[in-house]
Amino acid sequence: MAEAHGRRDPRFHHVGIQTNDLGNSVSWYEEFLGCKPSWTLEQFSDLTRSRLPGIRTLTELTLGDLRLHLFERPGSATDPAISDVRFQHFCLSVDDPEELVRLRDRWIALHASGRYTFAVDEPPTDVVVDADGVQSFYAYDVNGLEFEFTHVPAPAS
């Protein structure tokens, strides 16, 4: 890990995802990505309650080094057509381009199952390949948060 001025650089810890339906979100991430619940909180500090009024429950899901903090809080569903201050998307990379096809097919199967409620009812994009050979597709989670799934090929030697 790089150091700046004798200190360790910050490193990424987790992504916080607000949801109106924690059970729906937790189940979807377990089934779609294979995440596992680590812990759940139902009591919060005054600081957390002041920043996230109405927070009810928070569950951490993990997949390798990836940590997702799903928290239930009342609010409106995400509408990607409205521009507001939020993450536009975040990207997860895979080592094998076939994994992109598997993930896209899994998303389609889970959507078709009818077991999950989606804030944005839009199918994933096709897997596309850019001029550098990078392959990717985009899809919304059950809360309307957009993901990019990508495969970046190793440079030719």
C-alpha positions as CSV (number, residue, x, y, z in Angstrom):
1,M,0.0,0.0,0.0
2,A,1.3,3.4,-0.9
3,E,2.1,5.9,1.8
4,A,1.7,9.7,1.8
5,H,3.7,11.8,4.2
6,G,4.4,8.8,6.4
7,R,0.8,7.8,6.6
8,R,-1.0,4.9,4.9
9,D,-3.3,6.0,2.0
10,P,-7.0,5.6,2.6
11,R,-8.5,2.4,1.3
12,F,-12.0,1.6,0.2
13,H,-14.0,0.0,3.0
14,H,-17.7,-0.4,1.9
15,V,-20.5,0.9,-0.3
16,G,-23.6,2.1,1.6
17,I,-26.9,1.3,-0.3
18,Q,-30.2,2.8,1.0
19,T,-33.3,0.7,0.4
20,N,-37.0,0.8,1.2
21,D,-37.1,-3.0,1.5
22,L,-34.1,-4.6,3.3
23,G,-35.3,-8.2,2.9
24,N,-35.7,-7.8,-0.9
25,S,-32.2,-6.2,-1.2
26,V,-30.4,-8.7,1.0
27,S,-32.0,-11.7,-0.8
28,W,-31.2,-10.2,-4.2
29,Y,-27.5,-9.6,-3.5
30,E,-27.2,-13.1,-1.9
31,E,-28.7,-14.7,-5.0
32,F,-27.3,-12.5,-7.7
33,L,-23.7,-12.0,-6.5
34,G,-23.4,-14.7,-3.9
35,C,-22.9,-12.2,-1.0
36,K,-23.1,-13.4,2.6
37,P,-24.5,-11.5,5.5
38,S,-21.8,-10.6,8.1
39,W,-23.8,-8.7,10.7
40,T,-26.9,-6.6,11.3
41,L,-27.5,-3.5,13.4
42,E,-30.8,-2.1,14.7
43,Q,-29.3,0.4,17.2
44,F,-27.4,3.4,15.9
45,S,-25.3,6.3,17.2
46,D,-26.7,9.8,17.4
47,L,-24.4,10.8,14.6
48,T,-25.8,8.0,12.3
49,R,-29.4,8.9,13.2
50,S,-28.7,12.6,12.4
51,R,-27.2,11.8,9.0
52,L,-29.7,9.1,8.1
53,P,-33.0,10.0,9.8
54,G,-35.4,7.1,10.0
55,I,-32.7,4.4,9.6
56,R,-34.2,1.1,10.8
57,T,-31.8,-1.7,10.1
58,L,-28.3,-2.1,8.5
59,T,-26.9,-5.4,7.2
60,E,-23.4,-5.9,6.0
61,L,-23.0,-8.3,3.0
62,T,-19.6,-9.5,1.9
63,L,-18.1,-11.1,-1.1
64,G,-14.3,-11.5,-0.9
65,D,-13.0,-8.0,-0.1
66,L,-16.3,-6.3,-1.3
67,R,-18.5,-5.0,1.6
68,L,-22.0,-3.7,1.0
69,H,-23.8,-1.9,3.8
70,L,-27.5,-2.2,3.0
71,F,-29.7,0.0,5.2
72,E,-33.4,0.3,5.4
73,R,-34.7,3.9,5.5
74,P,-37.9,5.4,4.3
75,G,-37.6,7.5,1.1
76,S,-38.6,7.6,-2.5
77,A,-37.5,5.1,-5.1
78,T,-34.6,6.1,-7.4
79,D,-35.4,7.5,-10.7
80,P,-32.4,7.4,-13.0
81,A,-34.1,10.0,-15.3
82,I,-33.7,12.6,-12.6
83,S,-30.3,14.1,-12.1
84,D,-29.4,14.5,-8.5
85,V,-26.4,14.2,-6.3
86,R,-25.6,10.5,-6.1
87,F,-23.2,7.9,-7.5
88,Q,-24.1,7.4,-11.2
89,H,-22.7,3.8,-11.1
90,F,-20.0,1.7,-9.6
91,C,-18.1,-1.0,-11.4
92,L,-17.1,-4.5,-10.5
93,S,-14.5,-6.3,-12.6
94,V,-14.3,-10.0,-13.5
95,D,-11.2,-12.0,-14.6
96,D,-13.0,-14.0,-17.3
97,P,-15.2,-12.4,-19.9
98,E,-17.5,-15.5,-19.8
99,E,-18.4,-14.3,-16.2
100,L,-20.0,-11.2,-17.8
101,V,-22.4,-13.5,-19.8
102,R,-23.1,-15.6,-16.7
103,L,-23.9,-12.5,-14.5
104,R,-26.1,-10.9,-17.2
105,D,-28.0,-14.2,-17.7
106,R,-28.4,-14.5,-13.9
107,W,-29.8,-11.0,-13.6
108,I,-32.3,-11.8,-16.4
109,A,-33.3,-15.1,-14.6
110,L,-33.8,-13.4,-11.2
111,H,-35.9,-10.7,-12.8
112,A,-38.0,-13.2,-14.6
113,S,-38.5,-15.2,-11.4
114,G,-40.8,-12.5,-10.0
115,R,-39.3,-13.0,-6.5
116,Y,-37.8,-9.4,-6.4
117,T,-39.2,-6.0,-6.7
118,F,-37.1,-3.6,-8.9
119,A,-37.2,0.2,-8.5
120,V,-36.1,0.4,-12.2
121,D,-37.7,-2.2,-14.4
122,E,-35.1,-2.1,-17.2
123,P,-33.1,-5.1,-18.5
124,P,-29.3,-5.1,-18.5
125,T,-27.6,-3.8,-21.5
126,D,-25.9,-6.1,-24.0
127,V,-22.3,-7.0,-23.3
128,V,-20.3,-4.6,-25.5
129,V,-16.6,-4.5,-26.5
130,D,-14.8,-1.2,-26.9
131,A,-11.8,-0.5,-29.2
132,D,-9.3,-1.6,-26.5
133,G,-11.1,-5.0,-26.0
134,V,-12.7,-4.0,-22.7
135,Q,-16.0,-5.8,-22.4
136,S,-18.8,-4.6,-20.2
137,F,-22.6,-4.3,-19.5
138,Y,-24.7,-2.2,-17.2
139,A,-27.6,-3.3,-15.0
140,Y,-29.7,-1.9,-12.1
141,D,-29.9,-3.5,-8.7
142,V,-33.3,-3.9,-7.0
143,N,-32.9,-0.3,-5.6
144,G,-32.2,1.4,-8.9
145,L,-28.4,1.6,-8.3
146,E,-26.6,1.2,-11.5
147,F,-23.7,-1.3,-11.8
148,E,-21.2,-1.7,-14.5
149,F,-19.7,-5.2,-14.8
150,T,-16.4,-5.2,-16.8
151,H,-13.6,-7.4,-18.1
152,V,-10.3,-5.6,-18.9
153,P,-8.0,-7.9,-20.9
154,A,-4.4,-8.2,-19.9
155,P,-2.1,-6.0,-22.0
156,A,-0.4,-7.8,-24.9
157,S,3.2,-8.5,-24.2
